[in-house]
Amino acid sequence: MKCYLCAEEGKETDALAVCIVCGVGVCKEDMVRDEISFWEAQFISSDMSPEGGRFSLPKSLPRVLCKECYGSLVR
């Protein structure tokens, strides 16, 4: 697989990873590996909310993104 961003510039570079957001192959130059926060929905029941309340917990995992998606997510 070749790097999509390099291919747009007319270069032919092997991809080392796949962006988890847009799915393009990215080379070492065009990828960003960082701990990106995401939210997971959880359901709980309580006396105040008999049908269950909804809340989110922050979690962080190392992720690989292309530079374009990283710029959009981390502002």
MOVENMO-V97395 format. One record per pair of residues at least 24 apart in sequence whose ideal C-beta (glycine too) atoms are under 8 Angstrom apart, sorted by the first residue. I is the first residue (numbers start at 1). J is the second residue. D is the distance in Angstrom with one decimal. If there is no record, write none. Layout:
BEGIN
i->I j->J d->D
i->I j->J d->D
END
This chain:
BEGIN
i->1 j->25 d->4.3
i->3 j->27 d->3.8
i->3 j->29 d->7.8
i->3 j->30 d->5.8
i->4 j->66 d->7.6
i->5 j->30 d->4.4
i->5 j->66 d->6.3
i->5 j->67 d->7.3
i->5 j->68 d->7.6
i->6 j->30 d->6.7
i->17 j->64 d->4.3
i->18 j->64 d->7.2
i->19 j->64 d->6.7
i->19 j->65 d->5.1
i->19 j->66 d->4.1
i->19 j->69 d->5.5
i->20 j->63 d->5.3
i->20 j->64 d->6.3
i->20 j->65 d->6.2
i->21 j->65 d->5.8
i->21 j->66 d->7.6
i->21 j->69 d->4.0
i->21 j->72 d->8.0
i->21 j->73 d->7.1
i->22 j->66 d->6.4
i->22 j->68 d->7.5
i->22 j->69 d->5.5
i->24 j->66 d->5.7
i->26 j->64 d->7.3
i->26 j->66 d->4.8
i->30 j->66 d->5.9
i->30 j->67 d->5.6
i->31 j->64 d->5.5
i->31 j->65 d->7.1
i->31 j->66 d->6.4
i->31 j->67 d->7.5
i->32 j->64 d->7.3
i->32 j->65 d->5.3
i->32 j->66 d->7.5
i->32 j->67 d->5.9
i->32 j->70 d->4.2
i->33 j->62 d->6.2
i->33 j->63 d->7.2
i->33 j->64 d->5.1
i->34 j->62 d->7.1
i->34 j->63 d->6.6
i->34 j->65 d->7.4
i->34 j->70 d->7.0
i->34 j->74 d->7.3
i->35 j->60 d->4.6
i->35 j->61 d->6.7
i->35 j->62 d->5.5
i->35 j->63 d->7.4
i->36 j->60 d->7.1
i->36 j->61 d->7.1
i->36 j->63 d->4.5
i->36 j->65 d->7.2
i->36 j->73 d->6.5
i->36 j->74 d->7.3
END
